[in-house]
């Protein structure tokens, strides 16, 4: 085992990755580790080792944002490495430093300048969140031009995938046999492994649905249930209405999240919460709602305002309860005390979602858990269910399977807020909020309770110190108790029906049985029937996943292939009943 340079004691995966690099000292090395696993510590340990044995004489770190420049510079001090975070394209390299920290944008603007700095000495270049090098052609070309001749390149990422075909510089791609190029990492440490090792916190997702109402340009009013089978426009409108700061949905969700944070703080007194908003206007509006709930100041972090980095640092070091931000804290920013989150944004790409949730998984002590509240929208629910799935970057085909309407939905929901609707085309009227389901470790645990009900408050009152297995056991027991209660209620109902029929037959007054609204298989009202059937199907899938160890999504896929029809979100009641019957006989 390689003896590391001075610095924090390494975790097992960090030591393994370090040994693997030092065994061959390759020119390029891609390390993929889930957010919160400690990529910075691994990279700086490697840098200190190479600097100590004179394998390299200079260190350059490339990061996505200005804030991360200072974060890396501070982290490097623990390894006795001095990095200049204030280096600009117009300044000269100061030999008093061991290296510099720059952004991808800096490199893209003046690649020849950075090539001169990196090639004048034997240099190690660490490219943090390397997938950003493919954000634009100028960035990718600039990074390649600047660092093509260096001694060693270490690429880091927690999400080595992109939603497009922009190749990532210095990443190795190999044929997959189907005509596609797939990225290959030299070392991978995924969320599932980190969760098992206790390196990251378990995350429970609380998905909220509810009725949304809006008015179109003709004055016609619409009402739809968030998360139920809708066309792309309806889903986008319902989603946008739920996130409207003037409505009841976001107020109810923020209140529930604050209640959860208060319970967590009984065990973790400095636990904090983060709301991720779509734009600056809603961020400020959400902050006002939280100010009416919180006993501490609410920090608003806007990337286009000066002093944002300092405010993040101040919040991280404080014991304040809430921070509201747009995108600045979605990647790389380390605030370990974050334990409760509200995903109140329309951004829904796998990359953004994974990076955003990564803000809540950083573990400080065994047993800490996190809770993330989010809209019950199919695309987000699928991403929550697939948190433990490792991904690679694939060139030549879509990154994720399409359900036929997701592309249009994402385009509509992700539209920048500075691209307003045409005058009079849309007006949010309001939305209610209901806790629809809990998602953990790829399984969905349905719940019929309303937001703020006694049963939800019982969940929100759970201790904040639960490891992954305890969370899973608790949720499965909760689900089992619910199923037992539903089964007992169903048996009692059917027994009462039999008794009623027997009494009617004896009296000669028997009539044809009318549909019972409490029976999801007999109700003729789709708005009542389909949600109940979807929950029943999801429960069966969750139970099957727990019994077989197979991923939640793969069971849904197999059932769909066997029974035919559209994705679950678009199924009719008859199609859902067919899938339930198939899964019951599995």
PyMOL commands that set and color helices and strands:
alter all, ss='L'
color gray80, all
select helices_A, chain A and resi 12-24+39-52+66-79+104-109+111-119+130-134+137-147+191-197+232-242+248-264+280-291+308-317+350-360+378-385+406-413+454-460+468-507+526-548+552-563+568-570+573-584
alter helices_A, ss='H'
color red, helices_A
select strands_A, chain A and resi 28-33+58-63+83-84+99-103+123-127+152-157+172-175+181-184+187-189+202-209+211-216+221-225+272-277+298-301+322-325+338-344+369-375+394-395+426-431+434-440+443-446
alter strands_A, ss='S'
color yellow, strands_A
deselect
rebuild
show_as cartoon
